[in-house]
Amino acid sequence: MSTETNTDTEPSAESSTGPLPPVAPEVLAEAVENLTGRLRKKLDAAIEGCAAGAARADDGSVTVRFGEDALVTLRPGPAGTVTAAEQAVCTCLLAPRCLHRAAVLGAAPLADPDRPPHPDVDADADADADADADAASASASASVPDGRAESQAGVGAVGPSSAGRVGSGAGPGASPDGPEPAAEVLTAARLRAAAALWQAAAEALAAGVTAGGAVVQAELLRAAHTARLAGLPRAEAAALRVVRGLRAARERSGAHRLGDLTGAFRELLHIAGLLASGTAGPALTGTVRRAYRPGGSLRVYGLCREPVLSATGYGGVVTHLLAPDGARHSVSDVRPGGLARARGAGSASVALGGAALDHAGLARGGLRIAGATVSADGRLGAGRGVQATPLRGIPWTEEPAAALFARPAAEAVAAQLADRDTDPDGAAPALLGCEVTVVGAAGEDLLVREVRADAPLLRLRAAHPHPELPHTANLRRIAAHPGLVLRVLGRPDLDRAATLRPLAVGPVPGAEYTLRLPEEWLGRADLGYDLLQGSHFPPGTAAAPAAPAAEGPDLLADSPLWRVRRLLESGVAGGRRAVAEAARAAEPVTAYRPLRRAGFTAAAELAVALAAEADRRPRDPFGRLKDPSPDGYARAWLAASTHLAAAERYLVAASWS
């Protein structure tokens, strides 16, 4: 046996390796907190290579060896997760306050918070649905680049559609059963937890990816756990997204996008700041569990299926439904299994009220539900008292589906952007329908023009880019038929100019040069599951094919707002020091002059203020330089980031007009 001072901290290679089990955030935070200052400085280097040296035993435990005398053993619980400190042990003399144990825990993936069982849902359905909610939402972030689809802690069933009625402009999370309850009074414990989370988030932002190692992440995890104990699950979820983003960035993961991490920091600071001020309502407090309300008897009709594939290994399907009064609903089936699960779930049985129907049939059929339970985002619960009977499906040409295509896309997008103004961190965008004419391909995307006077070019981008899913292949086939007229049902990408993520397509009634789908498809093809063939397209070419058109100006990409975006993202990547160095490299007033010329005066002023705050060097009473507080820098960064998001939303709305 040896102490940590003379034991090798590089993990030894084992003959049989396996992945490390997920670790509860509070277990990792406690392990890092117990390290001495000297050992904390070595933690990031010790973490490297731990996962590769892991060996799984027959009893389910995982071991990582450091040198000859130090062996770390993780014994996950029945759920496969390390949730208690005693489930992680080390044989060295400094255990449990040793570097080996903290390094292995730091190399393991973060587990999602536990959720208590819902009394109205059987255990199996509950585990597959609500416990996997965050994983399901992660798939929606493929169409929402900054990951807003994940922003509702515990609500995350893949319910990208809201429960609002078609054309009503109801905001995300609108309840079909009346107004939400009044704002909760934040207790002193919640205020303290929110203030601690703000401070940890501000320090992480000031450090950036470059200096945001395991110690900085552990401080965020401890603050997140405190927020969870105080009853702030949405704040906890936002903090976990930032930690996962920092990890992905430092590991140079292919799934990492700096824009996503920037959005995650903005959301975390926004939530923590409002909670700490005591002015937040239940929307920012969040719920540990999706709240289901009695929905009585319902009739719902299928619109389309959407495959779910998350970066955390979950896969499945969500089927979007519509009630006769226009209310949006969804049924999801998401479990661990990745790509194979996502592909197979499209034809899996629907676990709702004993209905003898699979998701493929439900997407083109309907259900009469007795004793329905409905969440605020329109998700249908699978409670023991729910009974469902299959119904004949309706084509898109009949109500209520026809109403989706009657409203100009620009109006629908404007309404959704207005909803985001009132709830910046709300649910993913709702589905909208439009009739378009194919113009041609633009890389992997498809350019179309809405069938209305003076309509702009729209860009159809694959809802999920995975090559094993048929989204991209279907768009390529459609692009080979310029002039083709078709109906598109999809989710607008509110962070890109005039961009739609299509989920399903169908023929336009009365049009000659349009899709010719099999009768059993009921007039639509799910782009994530159905593969379009040559027989599904009309022969020849369009009588008046769309003239090849160069892409029009991109209001978002062509605006000088990229200067502010680059400044904010450089701060996330390199921390406060990177923003300060950028300010010293060029005169801020001169650098942001194009913003003022374009009318973005407020954006220019906020960027200048951020640069000045980043470069501020306070002194103590003896005139010595000291480290500046991250609070003022975080507030300046959040102000510039929030204004940028609002300005970009305005430009996105204009691009659809």
N, C-alpha and C positions, 0 to 999 in steps of 0.2 A: 504494500500500500504506500502511496506517496501523496504529497500535498500538491496543490495546483501550481505551486511555484516551480516545480521541477518535472511536471508531467507534460508530455506532448499534447498540444491542443488540436492537432490535426487528426481528423477521424481516420481510422484504419480501414482499408478496403476489406470487404467481406465477400465470401464466395457467393452468397445468395442475398441479393439486395431487394428491397421493396420500398414503397413510398411511406413516408411518415404519416401517422394518423393526424387528423385535425385536432387542434388544441384550443381550448376555451380562451378568449382574450384575457380574462382576469388571471388565469394561471401563468401565462407568459409575463404579464405585467408584474406580478408578484415576484417571479423569478429574477427579472431584471432589477427590480427595486432592491432585492437582497444582495446584489453584487456590490463590492467595494468600488470606489472611483477608479482604481487602477485596473480592475477587471473589466469595468464597463468600456474602457478604451480599447480593449482587445476583443470585444464581443463580435463586432462586424466581421473581423477576420476569422474568428472561430466558427461562425455560422457557415461560411463557404465550404461546401463539400459535405456537409452533414447528411443531406438527403441522399447523396450518392453512396454513402457508406452505411446506410441503414439496412439491417437484416431482419426479416420477419420470421418468428418462430412458429411452431405448430400450434401453440396455445393462443396465438393472436398478438402476442407482445412483439415490440420492435426494439432492437438494440442498436446502439452506435458505439463503437470502441474508439477510445482516445489513448494511443500508446498501449503499454502492457497492463497498467493497473487501473485504468479508469474506464468503466463501462456504464453507459447510460441506458436505462431500460424504460420504455413507455408501455404502460398497460392500459389501453383504452377500455372504456366501459362497454356495456352491451350495444350502445349506439355507434361504437367505433370511434368515439371521441374522448380525448383526455380532458376531463372536466374538474379534476381535483389535483391538488399538489402532490398527494401521496401516490398518484398514478405515474409520476415521473421521478425516478430515483437514480442516483449515481453512486459508484463504489469508492470514489476518492474521499480523502480525509476532510475536505472542505464542504462536502455535500451536507445539506441541500443548497448551501450558499455558494455553489461552485460555478465556474465558467462553463464546464462541460454540459451540465444540465440546462443552463440558460441558453446555450448555443443550439442544442438539439430542439428545444421548445421554440426557439426563434426561427429555426429552419422549417418547422412544420407549418402547414397551411392553417389559417385561422378558421375556427368553427363558427357557424352561425349561432346566435343566441337561442337558447332553449325556449320553447313556447308551451304553455300549459294546454292540455287537451280541451277541445271545445265540447260542452256538454251535449250539444245537439247533433254531433257528428260521430260516427263510429270510428274506432281507433285507426283502422287501416286507411280509410278514406281521409281521415284527418292528417295522418302522417304523410300521405302522398300529396295532399293538396296544400294545406296551410304551412306545414313545416318546410315545404319546398318553395314557398312563395317568393323569397328573394332570388332564388335560382331562376325561377320562371321570369321574373322581372328583368333579370340580366339579359335575357334573350331580346326583350323589347329594346334594350339599349343599343342593339345593333342598328336599329332604325332611329334611335335618338342618341346622337354621338356623345353627349355629355352624361349619359346615364340617368336622365331624369326618371326614366321608367322605374328605377329602383328606389325612388326617393321617398316612398311612403312605407315607413317601417311597419312590418307586419301586415300590410295590406296587400303585399306584392303578388297576389294571384295574377297571372298574366292577364289582367283585365285592362288592356290598353284603351278600351272604350269606356266611356263614362255611363252612368245610369241616366243621364239626361235624355230627353226626347229628341228625335230627329228634327233639326231646324230650330230647336228652342234656344240654343246657345247656352244651355246649362253647363256650368263649370264642372271640372273633374271632381269626382267624389260627391256630386249632388245626389241627395237621397230621394228615392221615389216615395218615401213615406212622410215627407214634410221637412221642415227646417231642422238643421243640426242643433244640438243642445247649446246653451249659452257657454261662453268661455269659462274655463276652469280658473280658479284662483291658484296661483303658483305659490306653493309653500316655501318657507325659508330654506328647506333642504333642496328643493328644486332650483331655487335661485343660486344657491351655493354651487350645486352641481353644474349648472349652466355657466356660471362664471369661471369655474375651474376648466370646463371644456373649452371655453373661449380662449383662456390663457394658453392651454396646451396647443390648440389649433394655431394661435398666433405665433407661438414659438416654432411649431413645425413649418409654418409658412416662411418665417424668417430664415430657417435653416435650409429649406428647399430640398430637392431630391439629393443634391450633392452631399449635404450634411445630415440628411434625414435618415439616419441609420436606425439600428435596433433600439437604442436608448430613447431617441426622439419618438419612435413609434410606440414604445412601451408607455411613455407618458400619455400619449393619446389614448392608448388602450385602457389605462387606469382611469382616465377622466371619462371615457366612454362607459366603463363598468359602473362608475359612480352615478352617471346619468341614468343608467338602466335601473339601479337600485332606487333612485329617486323618482322613477316613473316617467322617464323621458326617452322612450324607445326610438323615436324618430331621430333624436340627436345622436343616440348611440349608433344607429345604422349609418348615419352620415359620417361619423368618425371612423367606423370600420371600413367604409368605402375609401376614405382618404388613406388609411393604413395599407389597404390592399393595393391602391394605386401607387403609393410610395414603394412598396415591395416590387411591384411589376416594373417600375421605372428603374430601380436600382439593379434588378436582375436582367434588365434589357429584354424583357419579354416581348414577343412579337405582338401580343394583344395590347400592349401599352400604347396609349395615345396621350400626348401631353395636353391636348384640349380636354380630354375626359377628366384628367387629374385637376386641371384648372377649374372645371365646372364643379368637381367634388369639393374643392377647397371653398369655392364661392358658396355652395349650398351649406357646408358645415358652419362657416363663419356667419352666414345669414341666420341660420337656425339658432346657433348658440348666442349670437348677439341679441336677437329679439327675446329669447327666453331669459337671458340675464337681465334684460331691462324690465322684465315683469309685464310686458305688453302683449305676450303671445297668447293665442287661443288654442283650442284643442287640435286644430290642424297641425300646428307646429309641435305640440306635445306628442302626438302620435298615439297609437294603440298597440299593445303587445299582440293583440289578436284581432283578426278581421271580425267586425261585428256583423252578425247576420240578423235580419229582421224578418218577421213573418211576411210572406208575399202572397198568401192566399192561393187562389187558383190562377194559373198563368197559361197562356198559349204563346209559344215562341217558335220562330222559323229560322232555319239555318241560312247564313250568308256565305261563309267560307271557313276554311281551316288554315291555321298558321302554325308551322313547326316551331318548336322551342328548342334552342340549343345554347346552353350557357357555358362560359369559360370554366365553371367550377365542376363540370362533369354531369350536369343534369340535362335531361332531354325529355321531350314530350310534345304535346299538341294543345292548342287552344282553339275551340270552335266558337266563332262569333255568331250571336243570335239576335233576333229582332222581334219585339212584341208588336201586336196589331196597333197599339197606340204610339209606336215609335221608340219605346224604351229599349236601350241597348243592354244586352246580357251576354254572358260567356260561360263556357264550361271548359275546364282545363284538366289535363292529365299529365303531370310532370313528376318524374322520378329520377333517381340516379341511373345512368346508363349512356349518357352522351349521344353520339350521332346515331347509333343503332336504335336507341330508344326513341329518338326524334322521328326517325324514318318509319319505324313500326307502329308508333302510337297513332298515326293518321288513320289506321284501320282497326284500332283497338276498340273494345266495347266501352260504351259510355257508362260510367259509374254514377248513375243518377236515377234513383227511384225504381230500380229494377227494369228500366227500359231495355227492350231487346233490340238495341240499335248500336251501331259503331259510329265513330266520329265521321267517317266518310258518308254514312247515311244521314247523320244528323246535319251535316253541312248542306245537304240538299233535301232535307226533310224538315220535320218539326216535332214538337212535343206538347202534349197537354199535361200540365203538372198540377197535382193537388198537394196542398200543404207545403208549398215552396218556401224556401228561405233565401233571402237575397242580401248581398252585401252592398255597401254604399257605392262601390264601383261596378255594380251590375253582375257580380259573380253569383252563380247559382250554387247553393249549398247542397251537399249530399247527406242530409240528415236521415235518421231512421224513420221519421214520419213522412218522408217525401215519397210520392208515388207518381210515376210518369208513364204516359201512353203515347206511342208514336203517332204522328200526324203526317198527312200528305204535305210535301214541300211546296213552296211557291217560287215561281221564276222571278228574276229581277224586274220583269215588266209589270208585275202586280204589286199592289200596296200590301204591306208597308215598305217593301224594298225599293219600289219605284221612286219614293220620295228622296232617297239618297242621291239619285241622279238628276233630280229636278232643280237642285240649287246650284248656282255657279260655284265652281271650286274656290274662286277668290273670296266669295262671301263666307264660305265655310271655314277657310283658313283664317280670315280676319276675326271670326268669332272665337276660334280656338286660341289665337294669339291674345285676344282680349281676356280670355279666361286665364291665360298664363300671366298676364299683367296682375290679376288679382291674386293668383296663387302661383308664384314663380317656380315652385318646386312640386307642382301637382303631377297628376298621372300623365302617362304617355298620351300623345295625340289620338283623338278619336278617328274612326274610319270615315272616309268620304268617297263619294263616287262621282265619276265624270265620264263624258263621251269624248273620245280623242281620235285624231287622225295621225297615223304613224308618219314621221318625217324620215327617220333613219337612225343609224347607230352613232354613238359618240363614245368611243372606247368600249367599256363594258356596260355603259348606260344606253338608254333608249330615249331619243328625242321625239316628242309628240306635241301636237297642238290641239287644245281644247276646241270642240266644235261649237264655236260661238264667235261673234264678230269681234275683231281686234284682240283675239286671245293671244297671250304670249306663248313662247315655247316652254314646255315643261320637260323636266328630266325625270325619267323613270329609272330608279336605281334599285338593284336587287335588295329585297327585304332582308335576306340573309346571304352573305357572299360565299358560304361554304361550298366548295366545288361538288360535294356529294349530294347537295340539295339542288333541285332543278330550277331554282329561281333564275340564275344567270343564263342557263341553256335556253329556257323559254323566252327570255328577253331577246336573245340572239336570233331565235327563229322568227319572232315577231318583227324584228328590225329588218329582216330580209324581204319584207313585203311593204314597201313604202306606199302610202295611200290607203292602207288598210284602216277601216273604221272599227273601233271596238269600245266597249265599256270597260272601265277600270275601277276596281275597288281597292283602296289602299290607305296607307297612313301618311299624312304629309310630314316631311322632315322639316320641322320648324327652325332648324339651325342652318339650313342651306337654302339658297335662293331657288324658288320654283321647282322644288324636288319632291317627288312622291315615291313612296315605297309600296309598290303594288303587291297585293296578296292574291287577287283573283281577277280574271278577265272574262268577258263574254261578248257575244255579238250584239250589234245595234239593231233594234227592230226596224224592219223596212229597208235597211241598207243592203245594197247588192254586193259590194266588195267588203265583206266582213267575215268573221269566223264561222265555221260550220262544225259545231260540236256535236258529239253523240247525244241522242235523245235522253239517255239515262244520266247525263251530266247536268240536266235541267238548265242548260243555257249558261253555264259558267265552268271555268277551269281553275282549280286551286294551283297557283304557280309554285307552291312549295311541295306539292305532291303529284299533281297530274303533269305528264310530259306531253307537250303539244307535238303532233306529228304532221307530216305533209298533208294528209287527208283532212286535217282540221282547217286548212286555209283554202280560200277560193282559187280556182285555176286562173292562169293568165296574170294580167296586171290591172291596176285600177284604171277606170275610164279616164280619170283626170288625176294621175298620181301627184302626190304632194311634191312641189318643187324643192330640190335640195336647198336647204337654208343654213347659212352659217349661224352658229350660236350667237344669240343676241348678247348684249352687255349683261354681265353679272353684277347687279347692284351691290351685292355684298362683297364679292372679291375685288371689285374695282374701286371701292370706297377707300379713303385713307384710314379707315378705322383699323386696318391691319397693323398700323404703328402702335396703337394702344394694345391690341391683342398680343403683339410680339413682346411688348414691355411686360405685360402681365404673365405671359408664359415663361419669359426669361426669369422672372421672379420665382415662379414655381420650380423651375429646373435648377437654378443656381442660387436661390435664396436672396436675401436682402442685399448681399454684397454684389450680386450680378446686376441688380437694378441700379445700385449706386455707381458701379463702374460704367454702366451705360449712360448715366447722367453726366459723368465726368468726361466721357468720350466726345460728347456733342452738347452744345448749348441747348437745353430743353426748349427754350422759347423758339429757337430756330428750327429744331427738329420737328416740332409739332405745328409749324406754320401751315402746312398743307391741310391740316384738320380745320384750322380757322377759316382758310379760304373756302373750304367745302361746306362751311356752316356748322361744323361740329365744335363749336367754341367750348362747350362744357366738357367734352371729352378731352380737349387739349388742356384745359385748366386742371382737370383731375389727374391727367398724366404728369403734368409738371409738378403738381403737389405730391404725387407719389414718389417721383424721382427725388424731390427735395427732402422728403421725409426719410427715404432710404439712405441718403447721404448725410443725414444729420448726425453729428458726433458730439454728444453732450460731454460736459466735464464736471468733475466733482468739485467740492469747495476749495480744493488745493490746486485746481487747474489741470488735473490729470484727466486724460481721456478715459471714459468708461463705456461699457456696453449699453447701447440704447435700449429702452423698453420696446418689446415687439408690439405693444398695444397700439400705439399711434400708427406704426407701419401697417398693421393688419387692417385698421380702419380705413386708411388711405387706399390700400389695395382693394378692399371690399367695395369702397365707393366707386372707384374706377371700373371695377369688374361689373358691378350691378348696372352702372350707366351704359357700359359697352353692350351688355346683354339686351338692355331695353332698346338701344339704337339699332342693334342687329335685328331684333324682332320687327322693328318698323320697316327696315329695308326688305326683310323677307316678305312681309305683307305686300309691299309695293311691287315685288317681283312677280306676284301672282295676278296682278291687275292688268 
